[in-house]
Each structure stands twice: as C-alpha cells, then as structure tokens.
Amino acid sequence: MKAVWTIARRELKAMFDHPTGYILLVVFLVVNDFLFFRQAYLMHVATLRPMLDLMPWVFLFFVPAVTMRALAEESKSGTLEVVLAQPITEAELLLGKYVGQVSFLWIALALTLPVPVLLSLGADMQVGVVFAQYAGAALLAAGLAGVGVWASSLTRNQITAFIASVAIMFVLVLVALDQMLVLWIKGIIGRPPGTWLYWLPSFTSMLLWPWVFLILRDIRRQFQVR
C-alpha cells in the first residue's frame, strides 16, 4: 500500500505543478456555481438539489479532462515502461493512479462547500442531508474516474482518451447513474431500499473496478492494441 500512496501523491502533485490543474478547478467551480445559482434563483428554494441534478452532466466533461492524461501521457512519452521497471506491480501502479485522480476530483468537490455554507446563512439547511448529498457526489466522481482511467489506458493520445471517456460516461449518466445517486442519498438519510440486495452491485463494482482495469490492460498488451 505504501507504493500506492506514493504514486497517488505523485499524481496529485503533478496536477498542481502545472497550470492545467488550476485551470480545471477554476472552470469547474465557475460552471458549477453559475448553473447552480441560476437554477436556484429560478426555483426560489434554498436547496442543493439543483447542483445535484446538474452534477453528473458537469462531471461528464470535467472528469475526462482530469483523467485523460493518467496513463496516456506516460505511454506516449515512454516513461510507463520505466515506472513498471521499478519494484511495483501493475495493480499498485493502476490503483495509485486511480487514487490520485479521485483525490483531485474530491478536492474540486470540496471547493464547492461554500455554497451550502452561504445557503445556511439564510435558510435552515439540514446537515445530514447536505452530508448525504456530498457523499453521493463523491461516489459518483469515484465511479466516473474509474471509467476515465480505463479509457486513458487504451490509447497514447489524450484527446482520444477524453473523447472515449465522454462517450462512455454519457451512456452511463443517460441510462441510470444519476438515479442510482438519488437512491444512495435516500439510503444514507434513512430511507434505504426495501432489500439489501440493491446495494450489492454498487459495492461489488467499487471493489472490482481496479481488477477490471488490470485485466483490460493485459489484454491490450497481449494484442498490442494502441
């Protein structure tokens, strides 16, 4: 696990060593806050629901922009082989990359906390509900980050990885991912589904994501897919 955290810290530091990381954060905050306050003004209700409704669509472009360089950049520059020559496994490298990307996304999400704080100054905001909403958004970001890292492992071109990520995430968001987020929030605030079986696919998918990436990467290497 030490290697995983080392790689994750390196990934997170790399995001802030270049202006790109700061630009992504600023664009995310500006777009998210603009869309939220615009909808909140139209609804005349002090709630985070407008932000949660639009969050999957904001993540649709923000997450691929963050994750597109995770593995594609190192594959193109040839440093990936150098990294793999170190005493680390592919699973540790992959998990470290994933944790680094998720950490950056969670930092971006944490920067939106002033929104509920400002709302609480003029309205009675329930802390439990706000916590559940942010927990659901964090899980959504973690799930989409997995898709982004996987797409980045398929190609050496960052733009191709970005387009592939957007396409796959669009299908997921369009089908049911945001509805799963709503059900997660209901479960956290005390209104869970009638059976525990509903939660099984969610937790299973979270545990299997890293291994799915590893298998797909081995397949790509075996058949020399670039």
Rosetta silent file (secondary structure, phi, psi, omega in degrees, C-alpha in Angstrom):
SEQUENCE: MKAVWTIARRELKAMFDHPTGYILLVVFLVVNDFLFFRQAYLMHVATLRPMLDLMPWVFLFFVPAVTMRALAEESKSGTLEVVLAQPITEAELLLGKYVGQVSFLWIALALTLPVPVLLSLGADMQVGVVFAQYAGAALLAAGLAGVGVWASSLTRNQITAFIASVAIMFVLVLVALDQMLVLWIKGIIGRPPGTWLYWLPSFTSMLLWPWVFLILRDIRRQFQVR
SCORE:     score description
SCORE:     0.000 S_00000001
   1 L     0.000  -24.725  179.360    0.000    0.000    0.000 S_00000001
   2 H   -62.029  -39.655  179.012    2.976    2.328    0.520 S_00000001
   3 H   -65.708  -37.276  179.522    3.690    2.260   -3.216 S_00000001
   4 H   -62.046  -47.627 -179.066    0.043    3.044   -3.959 S_00000001
   5 H   -67.592  -33.625  177.446    0.063    6.141   -1.753 S_00000001
   6 H   -64.113  -45.130  178.498    3.410    7.248   -3.181 S_00000001
   7 H   -65.437  -40.740  179.604    2.069    7.078   -6.727 S_00000001
   8 H   -62.348  -43.329  178.743   -1.157    8.799   -5.683 S_00000001
   9 H   -65.284  -38.069  178.037    0.751   11.674   -4.077 S_00000001
  10 H   -64.077  -41.142  178.097    2.924   11.983   -7.182 S_00000001
  11 H   -63.990  -43.864 -178.709   -0.160   12.143   -9.395 S_00000001
  12 H   -66.385  -40.150  178.243   -1.810   14.752   -7.199 S_00000001
  13 H   -65.381  -37.461  179.766    1.360   16.837   -7.065 S_00000001
  14 H   -63.816  -34.027  179.111    1.711   16.624  -10.848 S_00000001
  15 H   -65.110  -34.942 -176.955   -1.784   18.096  -11.255 S_00000001
  16 H   -94.728   -4.696  176.407   -0.827   21.157   -9.207 S_00000001
  17 L   -82.944  -11.268 -179.930    2.653   21.525  -10.705 S_00000001
  18 L  -122.534  150.400  179.034    1.116   22.652  -13.984 S_00000001
  19 H   -60.077  -21.949 -177.591   -1.387   25.452  -14.688 S_00000001
  20 H   -57.470  -41.937 -179.602   -3.752   22.874  -16.186 S_00000001
  21 H   -61.172  -44.226  179.882   -4.829   21.648  -12.754 S_00000001
  22 H   -68.077  -37.861  178.376   -5.699   25.142  -11.553 S_00000001
  23 H   -63.366  -43.193  178.578   -7.485   25.962  -14.796 S_00000001
  24 H   -61.447  -41.897  179.733   -9.612   22.826  -14.476 S_00000001
  25 H   -63.969  -44.702 -178.818  -10.539   23.721  -10.899 S_00000001
  26 H   -64.052  -45.859 -179.969  -11.485   27.294  -11.811 S_00000001
  27 H   -62.270  -43.410  179.114  -13.553   26.229  -14.821 S_00000001
  28 H   -60.239  -47.046 -177.954  -15.328   23.549  -12.767 S_00000001
  29 H   -65.943  -41.803 -179.331  -16.190   25.953   -9.956 S_00000001
  30 H   -64.837  -47.607 -179.404  -17.347   28.725  -12.286 S_00000001
  31 H   -65.047  -45.586 -178.369  -19.557   26.440  -14.385 S_00000001
  32 H   -63.039  -46.539 -178.424  -20.953   24.588  -11.370 S_00000001
  33 H   -67.822  -38.901  179.246  -21.722   27.743   -9.376 S_00000001
  34 H   -62.861  -48.450 -179.378  -23.220   29.540  -12.364 S_00000001
  35 H   -64.800  -38.812 -178.561  -25.552   26.674  -13.214 S_00000001
  36 H   -66.472  -52.091 -176.348  -26.489   26.122   -9.571 S_00000001
  37 H   -67.934  -29.884  175.994  -27.317   29.733   -8.683 S_00000001
  38 H   -64.866  -46.048  179.202  -29.157   30.192  -11.948 S_00000001
  39 H   -69.593  -40.046  179.859  -31.408   27.225  -11.200 S_00000001
  40 H   -63.444  -37.081  178.291  -31.726   28.117   -7.513 S_00000001
  41 H   -66.134  -38.228  179.815  -32.826   31.648   -8.440 S_00000001
  42 H   -71.069  -34.403 -178.322  -35.478   30.286  -10.774 S_00000001
  43 H   -83.704  -22.361 -178.568  -36.745   27.774   -8.187 S_00000001
  44 L    56.172   40.909  179.506  -36.622   30.239   -5.264 S_00000001
  45 L  -135.057  133.521  179.107  -35.690   27.393   -2.931 S_00000001
  46 L   -86.103   85.347 -179.024  -32.611   27.115   -0.691 S_00000001
  47 L  -147.354  155.043  177.462  -31.569   23.579   -1.566 S_00000001
  48 L   -87.402    2.093 -177.289  -28.627   21.808   -3.151 S_00000001
  49 H   -56.687  -41.030  177.558  -30.931   19.781   -5.382 S_00000001
  50 H   -59.515  -38.125  179.889  -30.211   21.923   -8.497 S_00000001
  51 H   -68.523  -39.815  179.063  -26.483   21.285   -8.076 S_00000001
  52 H   -67.950  -33.759  178.727  -27.014   17.539   -7.598 S_00000001
  53 H   -67.558  -35.183 -176.475  -29.248   17.381  -10.667 S_00000001
  54 H   -93.674  -14.559 -175.566  -26.617   19.042  -12.845 S_00000001
  55 H   -56.586  -44.307  178.905  -23.526   17.485  -11.247 S_00000001
  56 H   -58.307  -35.517 -178.166  -23.490   14.333  -13.460 S_00000001
  57 H   -77.557  -30.501  174.038  -23.508   16.496  -16.585 S_00000001
  58 H   -69.961  -42.289  176.970  -20.755   18.767  -15.267 S_00000001
  59 H   -62.985  -25.624 -176.808  -18.710   15.682  -14.364 S_00000001
  60 H   -56.866  -31.879  179.257  -19.309   14.379  -17.892 S_00000001
  61 H  -107.885  -30.454 -177.533  -16.640   16.776  -19.184 S_00000001
  62 H   -70.195  -45.756 -178.142  -14.694   17.617  -16.039 S_00000001
  63 H   -63.256  -47.479  176.697  -13.753   14.054  -15.081 S_00000001
  64 H   -60.418  -34.472  178.696  -12.428   13.074  -18.556 S_00000001
  65 H   -65.382  -30.917  179.051  -10.416   16.304  -18.655 S_00000001
  66 H   -78.879  -43.264 -170.540   -8.768   15.301  -15.363 S_00000001
  67 H   -90.805   -9.551 -172.303   -8.176   11.613  -16.102 S_00000001
  68 L   -63.653  -23.560 -178.456   -7.249   11.706  -19.798 S_00000001
  69 L   -97.102    1.032 -172.072   -3.530   12.064  -19.011 S_00000001
  70 L   -53.886  -51.475 -179.426   -3.407    9.419  -16.269 S_00000001
  71 L  -120.558  -24.271 -177.388   -1.793    6.701  -18.388 S_00000001
  72 H   -63.809  -40.376 -177.537   -1.918    8.078  -21.938 S_00000001
  73 H   -65.194  -44.843 -179.520    0.773   10.674  -21.293 S_00000001
  74 H   -70.436  -32.257  175.935    3.250    8.210  -19.812 S_00000001
  75 H   -65.602  -39.760 -178.667    2.537    5.685  -22.571 S_00000001
  76 H   -70.854  -39.925 -177.786    3.275    8.302  -25.217 S_00000001
  77 H   -80.266  -13.868  179.277    6.463    9.587  -23.560 S_00000001
  78 L    86.351    3.430 -179.608    7.749    6.080  -22.870 S_00000001
  79 H   -80.174  -12.923 -179.499    8.083    6.618  -19.120 S_00000001
  80 H   -64.263  -40.898  178.824    5.451    3.988  -18.351 S_00000001
  81 H   -65.160  -34.974  178.046    7.924    1.188  -19.074 S_00000001
  82 H   -66.325  -40.977  179.200   10.458    2.888  -16.810 S_00000001
  83 H   -64.896  -42.602 -178.443    7.913    3.090  -13.988 S_00000001
  84 H   -69.867  -18.112  176.742    6.943   -0.557  -14.406 S_00000001
  85 L   -75.410  -12.942  177.880   10.624   -1.489  -14.201 S_00000001
  86 L   -76.464  165.796 -178.904   10.582   -0.291  -10.598 S_00000001
  87 L   -74.207   59.911  174.933    9.720   -2.719   -7.753 S_00000001
  88 L  -135.305  154.468  178.926    5.968   -2.156   -8.063 S_00000001
  89 L   -91.119  165.058  177.560    3.208   -4.245   -9.562 S_00000001
  90 H   -64.364  -35.533  179.061    0.814   -3.163  -12.294 S_00000001
  91 H   -63.870  -40.762  178.772   -2.027   -3.316   -9.789 S_00000001
  92 H   -66.143  -41.140  177.943   -0.220   -0.898   -7.461 S_00000001
  93 H   -62.678  -46.086 -177.661    0.519    1.473  -10.326 S_00000001
  94 H   -65.574  -44.298 -179.550   -3.071    1.372  -11.541 S_00000001
  95 H   -67.569  -37.950  177.455   -4.562    1.799   -8.084 S_00000001
  96 H   -63.693  -42.851  176.215   -2.167    4.632   -7.283 S_00000001
  97 H   -60.018  -44.175 -178.244   -3.116    6.448  -10.475 S_00000001
  98 H   -63.865  -46.633 -179.684   -6.786    5.965   -9.675 S_00000001
  99 H   -61.852  -38.567  178.351   -6.466    7.211   -6.089 S_00000001
 100 H   -63.184  -43.565  179.493   -4.566   10.282   -7.305 S_00000001
 101 H   -66.667  -43.184  179.233   -7.266   11.193   -9.829 S_00000001
 102 H   -63.534  -38.867  178.880  -10.070   10.644   -7.316 S_00000001
 103 H   -60.420  -42.191  178.626   -8.246   12.784   -4.752 S_00000001
 104 H   -64.610  -41.659  179.467   -8.102   15.678   -7.215 S_00000001
 105 H   -65.182  -38.484  179.028  -11.798   15.303   -8.009 S_00000001
 106 H   -69.653  -32.355  174.414  -12.688   15.248   -4.319 S_00000001
 107 H   -63.909  -43.437  177.462  -10.645   18.410   -3.762 S_00000001
 108 H   -60.732  -41.350  178.971  -12.650   20.079   -6.539 S_00000001
 109 H   -66.265  -38.393  179.769  -15.865   18.893   -4.910 S_00000001
 110 H   -65.294  -29.041  179.436  -14.725   20.166   -1.503 S_00000001
 111 L   -69.845  -11.184  176.190  -14.169   23.620   -3.005 S_00000001
 112 L   -89.465    0.233 -179.499  -17.930   23.849   -3.606 S_00000001
 113 L   -60.281  -29.170  175.083  -18.627   23.666    0.150 S_00000001
 114 H   -56.667  -23.598  179.815  -19.024   27.468    0.403 S_00000001
 115 H   -62.499  -55.823  177.656  -22.304   27.014   -1.495 S_00000001
 116 H   -65.909  -28.593  177.751  -24.163   25.173    1.319 S_00000001
 117 H   -64.833  -44.915  178.010  -22.433   27.400    3.884 S_00000001
 118 H   -65.702  -38.502  178.007  -23.798   30.519    2.210 S_00000001
 119 H   -64.803  -35.349 -178.151  -27.228   28.949    1.874 S_00000001
 120 H   -68.181  -19.368  178.883  -27.247   28.068    5.566 S_00000001
 121 H   -70.831  -25.491 -178.955  -26.874   31.760    6.442 S_00000001
 122 H  -118.810    2.046 -178.547  -30.333   32.500    5.076 S_00000001
 123 L  -149.086  163.823 -179.914  -32.089   29.144    5.366 S_00000001
 124 L   -90.023   94.058 -179.657  -32.342   26.136    7.646 S_00000001
 125 L   -89.808  130.874  178.230  -30.052   23.591    5.968 S_00000001
 126 L   -83.613  120.846 -175.454  -30.102   20.051    7.363 S_00000001
 127 H   -61.554  -40.763 -179.355  -26.538   18.908    7.951 S_00000001
 128 H   -61.880  -41.248  179.459  -27.379   15.244    7.451 S_00000001
 129 H   -67.196  -42.695  178.883  -28.971   15.854    4.075 S_00000001
 130 H   -62.740  -42.387  178.241  -26.054   18.007    2.907 S_00000001
 131 H   -61.506  -43.376 -179.810  -23.581   15.342    4.028 S_00000001
 132 H   -64.544  -39.007  179.479  -25.524   12.651    2.173 S_00000001
 133 H   -64.757  -42.100  178.670  -25.659   14.757   -0.989 S_00000001
 134 H   -71.520  -32.783  176.363  -21.909   15.324   -0.967 S_00000001
 135 H   -64.372  -41.544  177.592  -21.264   11.658   -0.175 S_00000001
 136 H   -64.965  -40.758  178.125  -23.300   10.691   -3.225 S_00000001
 137 H   -65.303  -36.526  178.020  -21.455   13.211   -5.403 S_00000001
 138 H   -65.864  -40.890  177.516  -18.110   11.850   -4.145 S_00000001
 139 H   -65.728  -38.706  177.324  -19.140    8.302   -5.044 S_00000001
 140 H   -61.934  -44.117  178.656  -20.261    9.485   -8.473 S_00000001
 141 H   -62.814  -40.051  179.661  -16.886   11.151   -9.047 S_00000001
 142 H   -64.799  -41.448  179.285  -15.058    7.994   -7.936 S_00000001
 143 H   -65.817  -44.515  179.659  -17.074    5.814  -10.302 S_00000001
 144 H   -69.072  -30.969  177.159  -16.583    8.098  -13.296 S_00000001
 145 H   -62.939  -35.333  176.430  -12.881    8.425  -12.504 S_00000001
 146 H   -60.936  -41.665  177.579  -12.578    4.670  -12.949 S_00000001
 147 H   -64.170  -41.543 -178.997  -14.005    4.967  -16.445 S_00000001
 148 H   -64.753  -43.317  178.703  -11.629    7.825  -17.232 S_00000001
 149 H   -64.728  -40.294  177.895   -8.516    5.978  -16.061 S_00000001
 150 H   -62.076  -44.932  179.523   -9.558    2.911  -18.040 S_00000001
 151 H   -63.533  -34.860  179.210  -10.052    4.979  -21.214 S_00000001
 152 H   -67.589  -24.815 -179.889   -6.637    6.573  -20.666 S_00000001
 153 L   -81.134  -10.458 -175.888   -5.035    3.119  -20.631 S_00000001
 154 L   -86.891  -17.052 -172.788   -6.415    2.266  -24.077 S_00000001
 155 L  -146.905  161.282  175.169   -4.543    4.878  -26.074 S_00000001
 156 L   -93.579   -7.317 -177.762   -1.461    7.070  -26.116 S_00000001
 157 L   -98.992  123.024 -177.681   -3.438   10.088  -27.279 S_00000001
 158 H   -66.254  -36.787 -179.697   -5.003   12.206  -24.539 S_00000001
 159 H   -65.212  -40.969  177.299   -7.665   13.639  -26.849 S_00000001
 160 H   -63.135  -41.442  177.596   -8.739   10.143  -27.854 S_00000001
 161 H   -62.557  -39.366  179.055   -8.913    9.168  -24.181 S_00000001
 162 H   -63.589  -47.243 -178.903  -11.022   12.259  -23.480 S_00000001
 163 H   -64.289  -42.813  179.219  -13.485   11.519  -26.283 S_00000001
 164 H   -63.220  -40.664  179.172  -13.786    7.849  -25.298 S_00000001
 165 H   -63.506  -46.160 -179.589  -14.388    8.796  -21.665 S_00000001
 166 H   -60.685  -42.663 -178.791  -17.069   11.323  -22.561 S_00000001
 167 H   -62.797  -46.326 -178.869  -18.843    8.812  -24.802 S_00000001
 168 H   -68.506  -43.277 -179.811  -18.905    6.062  -22.183 S_00000001
 169 H   -66.149  -33.493  177.615  -19.841    8.386  -19.331 S_00000001
 170 H   -60.701  -43.222  178.232  -22.619    9.906  -21.419 S_00000001
 171 H   -63.661  -43.538 -179.213  -24.203    6.483  -21.790 S_00000001
 172 H   -64.154  -45.711 -179.651  -23.840    5.776  -18.055 S_00000001
 173 H   -66.869  -39.936 -178.218  -25.284    9.127  -16.999 S_00000001
 174 H   -67.097  -34.846 -175.707  -28.077    8.915  -19.563 S_00000001
 175 H   -76.300  -65.045 -172.278  -29.099    5.413  -18.507 S_00000001
 176 H  -161.079    3.904 -172.869  -29.220    5.369  -14.746 S_00000001
 177 H   -64.409  -39.871  179.365  -26.131    6.575  -12.916 S_00000001
 178 H   -68.793  -30.775  176.920  -27.763    9.740  -11.596 S_00000001
 179 H   -69.288  -36.121  175.139  -30.797    7.730  -10.466 S_00000001
 180 H   -63.088  -37.245  177.598  -28.511    5.416   -8.519 S_00000001
 181 H   -61.312  -42.878  178.468  -27.053    8.521   -6.868 S_00000001
 182 H   -61.834  -42.151  179.778  -30.517    9.618   -5.755 S_00000001
 183 H   -67.764  -36.164  175.811  -31.209    6.179   -4.278 S_00000001
 184 H   -60.433  -44.993 -178.256  -27.853    6.191   -2.465 S_00000001
 185 H   -62.812  -42.215  178.286  -28.736    9.549   -0.904 S_00000001
 186 H   -61.142  -38.320  178.780  -32.131    8.257    0.200 S_00000001
 187 H   -67.150  -38.859 -177.618  -30.456    5.290    1.825 S_00000001
 188 H   -69.165  -35.848 -177.623  -27.916    7.450    3.667 S_00000001
 189 L   -87.028    8.579  172.215  -30.549    9.815    5.095 S_00000001
 190 L   107.092    9.980  177.681  -32.591    6.938    6.472 S_00000001
 191 L  -124.624   62.887 -177.006  -34.831    5.809    3.628 S_00000001
 192 L   -70.844  161.690  175.790  -32.978    2.795    2.212 S_00000001
 193 L   -61.484  165.860 -173.840  -34.482    0.442   -0.382 S_00000001
 194 L   -69.777  -16.872 -178.275  -36.533   -2.457    0.865 S_00000001
 195 L  -135.879  146.453  179.788  -33.807   -5.066    0.347 S_00000001
 196 H   -71.303  -14.443 -179.229  -30.065   -5.154    0.927 S_00000001
 197 H   -63.625  -25.067 -179.992  -29.594   -6.787   -2.467 S_00000001
 198 H   -62.944  -35.127 -176.504  -29.873   -3.366   -4.094 S_00000001
 199 H   -77.412  -19.143 -174.848  -26.595   -2.293   -2.500 S_00000001
 200 H   -59.297  -47.761 -179.746  -24.710   -5.411   -3.598 S_00000001
 201 H   -61.842  -36.006 -177.525  -23.984   -4.342   -7.216 S_00000001
 202 H   -65.043  -51.815 -178.882  -22.760   -0.923   -6.105 S_00000001
 203 H   -67.966  -35.771  178.776  -20.246   -2.171   -3.555 S_00000001
 204 H   -64.113  -42.728 -179.634  -19.202   -5.072   -5.790 S_00000001
 205 H   -64.464  -37.401  178.523  -18.485   -2.743   -8.701 S_00000001
 206 H   -63.991  -35.901 -179.521  -16.377   -0.470   -6.497 S_00000001
 207 H   -77.305  -29.979 -174.711  -14.255   -3.450   -5.414 S_00000001
 208 H   -89.403  -17.207 -176.321  -13.905   -4.918   -8.914 S_00000001
 209 H   -51.206  -52.978 -177.409  -13.027   -1.727  -10.843 S_00000001
 210 H   -58.806  -37.946 -178.742   -9.221   -1.930  -10.283 S_00000001
 211 H   -71.962  -33.176  175.463   -9.097   -5.588  -11.293 S_00000001
 212 H   -63.174  -42.708  178.027  -11.172   -4.931  -14.405 S_00000001
 213 H   -60.729  -42.280 -177.368   -8.669   -2.247  -15.433 S_00000001
 214 H   -64.648  -42.482  179.136   -5.768   -4.630  -14.878 S_00000001
 215 H   -64.083  -44.799 -179.774   -7.343   -7.377  -16.985 S_00000001
 216 H   -65.390  -34.550  178.190   -8.164   -4.978  -19.815 S_00000001
 217 H   -67.588  -40.174  177.748   -4.632   -3.601  -19.744 S_00000001
 218 H   -63.188  -39.380  177.975   -3.173   -7.108  -20.015 S_00000001
 219 H   -63.622  -42.109  179.936   -5.446   -7.802  -22.981 S_00000001
 220 H   -62.014  -41.112  179.833   -4.322   -4.572  -24.654 S_00000001
 221 H   -69.643  -38.131 -178.036   -0.667   -5.503  -24.219 S_00000001
 222 H   -64.140  -41.631 -177.789   -1.155   -9.067  -25.413 S_00000001
 223 L   -97.287    5.664  175.884   -2.798   -7.992  -28.659 S_00000001
 224 L    55.496   46.732  177.122   -0.673   -4.817  -28.958 S_00000001
 225 L   -83.366  128.017 -178.040   -3.682   -2.502  -29.158 S_00000001
 226 L  -119.102    0.000    0.000   -2.558    1.150  -29.282 S_00000001
